[in-house]
Amino acid sequence: MVPPCKVGDDVYCLAGSNGNKIEKDECIGYYIKPEQRNLITEVRVVSAKGNYGTYGVIGESFFLTREEAEKALKGADK
C-alpha cells in the first residue's frame, strides 16, 4: 500500500463559504476502508485553523500541490 502523501506533508483544499479560496493543511493520517484493506481512500488533516480529524479525498477535496488546487478552483469558477 502506497499512501498518496506522507504524514506531515502539506495538502491543499478549497475552502471558504463557496470554495473560493485555497487553504494549506497538514496530513496527519489516512482512512482505509475496512472492506478494502489495501486502499487508502482519504487523508486526514489538521486544518490551518487547528481543526483535527478533517478527511478528504485526494484529487477531489484535497490536492497534493497548490497548482492542482488552483486548477480545481478555476474549474469551480466556471
Contacts in CASP RR format, 6 or more apart in sequence:
PFRMAT RR
TARGET T0000
AUTHOR 0000-0000-0000
METHOD contacts of the structure
MODEL  1
MVPPCKVGDDVYCLAGSNGNKIEKDECIGYYIKPEQRNLITEVRVVSAKG
NYGTYGVIGESFFLTREEAEKALKGADK
1 32 0 8 1.000
1 38 0 8 1.000
1 39 0 8 1.000
1 40 0 8 1.000
3 30 0 8 1.000
3 40 0 8 1.000
3 43 0 8 1.000
4 40 0 8 1.000
4 43 0 8 1.000
4 58 0 8 1.000
4 64 0 8 1.000
5 11 0 8 1.000
5 27 0 8 1.000
5 43 0 8 1.000
5 58 0 8 1.000
5 64 0 8 1.000
6 27 0 8 1.000
7 27 0 8 1.000
7 28 0 8 1.000
7 29 0 8 1.000
8 26 0 8 1.000
8 27 0 8 1.000
8 28 0 8 1.000
9 26 0 8 1.000
9 27 0 8 1.000
9 64 0 8 1.000
10 24 0 8 1.000
10 25 0 8 1.000
10 26 0 8 1.000
10 27 0 8 1.000
11 24 0 8 1.000
11 25 0 8 1.000
11 26 0 8 1.000
11 27 0 8 1.000
11 43 0 8 1.000
11 45 0 8 1.000
11 58 0 8 1.000
11 62 0 8 1.000
11 63 0 8 1.000
11 64 0 8 1.000
12 22 0 8 1.000
12 23 0 8 1.000
12 24 0 8 1.000
12 25 0 8 1.000
12 62 0 8 1.000
12 63 0 8 1.000
12 64 0 8 1.000
12 65 0 8 1.000
12 66 0 8 1.000
12 68 0 8 1.000
12 69 0 8 1.000
13 22 0 8 1.000
13 23 0 8 1.000
13 25 0 8 1.000
13 45 0 8 1.000
13 56 0 8 1.000
13 61 0 8 1.000
13 62 0 8 1.000
13 63 0 8 1.000
13 69 0 8 1.000
14 20 0 8 1.000
14 21 0 8 1.000
14 22 0 8 1.000
14 23 0 8 1.000
14 61 0 8 1.000
14 69 0 8 1.000
14 72 0 8 1.000
14 73 0 8 1.000
14 76 0 8 1.000
15 21 0 8 1.000
15 22 0 8 1.000
15 23 0 8 1.000
16 23 0 8 1.000
19 73 0 8 1.000
19 76 0 8 1.000
20 73 0 8 1.000
20 76 0 8 1.000
20 77 0 8 1.000
21 73 0 8 1.000
22 66 0 8 1.000
22 69 0 8 1.000
22 70 0 8 1.000
22 73 0 8 1.000
23 47 0 8 1.000
23 48 0 8 1.000
24 48 0 8 1.000
24 66 0 8 1.000
25 45 0 8 1.000
25 46 0 8 1.000
25 47 0 8 1.000
25 48 0 8 1.000
25 54 0 8 1.000
25 62 0 8 1.000
26 45 0 8 1.000
26 46 0 8 1.000
27 43 0 8 1.000
27 44 0 8 1.000
27 45 0 8 1.000
28 44 0 8 1.000
28 45 0 8 1.000
28 46 0 8 1.000
28 52 0 8 1.000
28 53 0 8 1.000
29 43 0 8 1.000
29 44 0 8 1.000
29 45 0 8 1.000
30 40 0 8 1.000
30 42 0 8 1.000
30 43 0 8 1.000
30 44 0 8 1.000
31 40 0 8 1.000
31 41 0 8 1.000
31 42 0 8 1.000
31 43 0 8 1.000
31 44 0 8 1.000
31 55 0 8 1.000
32 38 0 8 1.000
32 39 0 8 1.000
32 40 0 8 1.000
32 41 0 8 1.000
33 39 0 8 1.000
33 41 0 8 1.000
41 57 0 8 1.000
42 55 0 8 1.000
42 56 0 8 1.000
42 57 0 8 1.000
42 58 0 8 1.000
43 55 0 8 1.000
43 56 0 8 1.000
43 58 0 8 1.000
43 62 0 8 1.000
44 53 0 8 1.000
44 54 0 8 1.000
44 55 0 8 1.000
44 56 0 8 1.000
45 53 0 8 1.000
45 54 0 8 1.000
45 55 0 8 1.000
45 56 0 8 1.000
45 62 0 8 1.000
46 52 0 8 1.000
46 53 0 8 1.000
46 54 0 8 1.000
47 54 0 8 1.000
56 62 0 8 1.000
58 64 0 8 1.000
59 68 0 8 1.000
59 72 0 8 1.000
63 69 0 8 1.000
63 72 0 8 1.000
END
